[in-house]
Amino acid sequence: MKLVSIRSENGLKPGALIGENVLDFTKAAALFPKCGPVGKSLKHILSLGQAGLDTAKALIDAATGESDVFSDVFSPVKSTPLACPLPDPGIIICAGQTYRSHVLEMSKRRGIKNPEMPETPRGFLKNPNAVIGPGDDIVLPASHPNHVDFEGEFAFVIGKDCHDITGEDAMDYVAGYTLINDVSARDWAGGKGTRDQTLLGKQFPTFCPLGPVLATKDEIPNPASVVLTTHLNGELMQTGRADDLLFPMEEILSWYSRFYQFRAGDIITTGTPGGTGHGRDPKIFLAPGDRIEISVDGIGTLTNNVKSKF
């Protein structure tokens, strides 16, 4: 399933992207009450566990099997305003230095020729209040507008509570996958010396585009085969493949679960591959009018435009 959040006059509603159309779960639940009550949001659906996902699947099956109600519950995706599928995650962890190519490009910028690869995952908390959805604008902060960079990242979404789990069991706690752009003001992120100061450059409002969908695990049965791409104004900037990852996804989740209590709807990224703007020569930074697109087959494309604060 490709689960989405639909913008409406009364707030966000859960639904599913099916081909070129969007199913409104709220409307479908009213027509097919035997499918059971549906969650009020995608996060609510996840919190209900497998029962929540089963209800969503039952609504999809019921609605797609009744052609006479199509116009009552479906709308064309082109005319349906979609929002961030998970606008209020409790925790967002962005793994860092997980792709060999990214470690090499950032080390080169620091004048390090033969960097040591990390032995364990490294990362940081991303501000949940920075989350925006597909089609929303990335706003360059007035205080630091000139060195804002992109980082396309594949992310997994937690489906049930977990803490201190093994790598062997890790994927049992994953509900699905989405995409994140770990937007970074490089004149703070990496330019001010201390780690605390570095992380401040990643926390500005709108610096965490997320979406366009929450793809359940059946959409991507082998996440290790995922190929992530990032395009800036139509030009390919990043390509991320599993063979460049220093840590398997299961290890990333297991590692962070040692320290964090995760709940349904929390998000962990697998980091960004090489090709970031800061790692290039000459460097490339985001400017007003730019369009950034991050894609993975099975999820789709997360697209955001860039604008200035004023």
N, C-alpha and C positions, 0 to 999 in steps of 0.2 A: 504494500500500500504506500502511496505517496500522500501523506497527511499534510493538510494546510490549515492556515488560519485565514478566515474571510473577514474583511472589514465590513462593518454595517453601521447603521445609525445608532444601534444599541450596543456597540462595542464589537469585539471579535467573536466569531463563531467558528467551530471546528468543521472541517470538511475533508474531502479527498480529491486529488487531481486524477482524473481518469481520461487518458487520451487528451483531447483538446477541450475537455469540459470539467467543471468543478461541481462536485456533489455537496450540497449543504446538509450536514448531518442533522441539524435541528429540524429542518423541514422534512427530511426523510424519516426521522424518528416519530414525527406526528402522523405520518401516513402508514408507518409500519411499526406499531407499538409492540408487536410480538418479538421484535428484535431486542427489546429491552431498553432501559434508559441509557442515553448517551451522555458522556461527560460534557461539561460546559465549555471546556477548552481542551487543547491537546495535552497540556500538562495534567489536567484533571483525568483525561482518558488514561494516561500513563500511570497515574497514581492508583487507578483501579486494577492495575495488574493485567494479567492475561484476559480477564473478563472484559476489561475496557476495550482491548484490541479486538476481542472476539465480537463484541457488539458493533464496532466500527466495520469489521469485515461483513457481518450479517447485513448491515444497512447497505453496504455497497452491492452485495449479491442481490438483495431485494429490489433495490432501485434500478439496477441494470437489467433485471429480469422483467420489468414492467414498463414497456415502451409507452403506454398511455399516460404515465405520470412523469415522463421525461422533463417536460417544460416546467413542472411544478417544483422539481428538486435539483435540476441541473441548470447551469449557466455557462456560456462560453468563457474559457479562461481569459481570452483577450479582453473581455469586458467585465471581468470579475476582479475587484481590487483585493489582492492578496497581501497579507501582512507577515510579519515575522512569525514562524510557526511556534516558537517558544520565546515569547517576549519577556518572560520573567523567570529565567533559570536561577536556582538558588546559588549554584556554583558554576563558574566557567574556569577551567584550567587550560591554559595554552601551553602545550609542551614546547620546549625550546631545544635547539641543537639536536634534533632527532634525525634530520636528513644530512648525510655526509656532505652533499654539495653545498648546503647552506653553511655548515661549519667552516668549510674551506673558503667560501667567498667572504664571510665576515672576518675570518682570521687574516686573510690577505689584506683586507682593509686596515687591519691593526698592525700590519707588518710582520705577521707570524707566518713563516714559510711551511713549517711542518707541525701543525697543531695536534695535540693529543685529543683523541675522540673521547667524549664522556663515557664513563663506565655505567652510569645509571641515568635515567631520564631527568632532565632539568626543565623547569617551567615556572609559571607564575599564575596568579589569579588575575583574571580580566574583569573589569568593572561591569556587573550586570546592567547597570544603568546606562551603559554605552551601547546597548543592543539596539539595532535598527533592523528593518526587514528589507525584502527585495523591492527595488524601486525607490527606496528612501535615499536621501542625499547624505553623502559624507561631507561634513562641514569642516573646513580647515579652521583651526582655532586662531583667533585674532592674535594671540600671544606668540604662536609658533606655526605660521602658515607655510613656511618655505621648504621644509625638509620632511614632508609627510609621505610615508612609504606604504606599500601594499604588502600583504603576506597572505596568500591563499592557503587555506588549511582545510583538510578533511577532518570531520569530527564525529565522535560517537556520542549517542544520547543514552543516559542511564534509564533503565526501565523499572528497576526496583531497588529498594534499599540494600546497601552493601557496605561492608567495611572489612579490611584486611583479608581480601580474597586471593586465591591462587591464580596464576596465569591459566591453568587448565580450566578453571571455572569462570574466568573473567567474562567471556562472551555470553554466558547465561544471563548476565545482568545488563546486557545491552539491548535496548529496544529498537534502535535503528541509527541512522546516520544523517548528517546534514553538513553544510559548508559554513565556514567562517572566514572573514577577512580580518586578520589581526593588524589593523591599521596602526601605524607607529610614527610618532614625530621623532625623527632620528636625531634632531639637535638636542633632544632629551634622552631618547632611547639609545644609549651607547655613547652619548657625547658629554656626559656630565660626571663620569667617574664612578660613583657608587652604584650598587645594584638598586637601592631604593629609588635613586634619581632616575636610573634607566627605566624602571617600570612606570614612572609617572608619564612618560611619553606615550604610553599605550592606553591610557585611561580616559582620554578626553571624550566628551559626548559625541555620539555617532561613530566611534572608532571600533565598533564590533558589529558590522553587518552579518546577518545570520539567516540562512534559508537556502533556497526558496521553499523547500519542503522538509518534512521529517520522513525519510524513506525507511520503512521497516526492513528488517533483516532479509525478508524474502526477496526484496528488490535488488539486493547486493549479496548474494549467497557466499561470495568469496571476497571479502574486503581487502585481502592481501593482493588482489589483482587490480585494485583501483588505480586509475591514472588521473591525476589532477592537473588541470591546466588553468593558467591565469593569463588573460588578455587585457592589455591596456590600449584603448582606442583601436581595437581590432588586431593589434600586434601581439604575438605570443611572447610572454615574459617568463613564465614558469611552467615546467613540466615535472610532476612528482610521481615517481614509481616506487613500489614496495621494495625493490632491490636496492634502493638508495637509503632506506630507513635503517638507522642504527639499532632500533628496538622494535620488536613486533608490537602490534596494537594491544595484544593480551598483556604483554609485559608493562606497557605504559599504564594501563588501567590498574593492574595488580599493584604496581609500585605506588601510585598515588592513593590507592585504597588503604595502604598501611597507615596513612596519616589522616585521611578525610573520611567522614561518614557521608556517603553519597545517597541521594534520594532521587526518585523518579523525576526526570526533566533536567537533571544536572548534565553538564556538557564537558567533555575532554577532547581537545584536538590532538592530532598526531604531529603537529608542527608544520613548518613551511619548508619547501624545497629551495634550492638555489634559483637565482634569477630575480631576486628582489631588486628594487630600484637602487637601494643603497650599495648593493654589492656589485653594481655595474661600473664600467669605466667608459664614458663619463656616467656619473650618477643620474638617475631619472627619478624625479619626485612628482607627486600628484599636484595638479593645477586645476583651477576652476574650469569647468567644461569637460574635464576628462571623464571617461567611462571605463569602469573596471568590471571585468566579468570572470568569475571563477566557476569552473565546470567539472562535473564528474558524471559519467554515465550512470543512470539509475537514480540520480538525484536531480539533475538538470543544471541550470546556470543561475548563479547569484549575481545579479546585475545592480550596480549602484553608480550614480553620477556624483561628481565632485563639485562643490561650490564653496565660495568664500563666506566668511562670517558676515560680511557686510556687502 
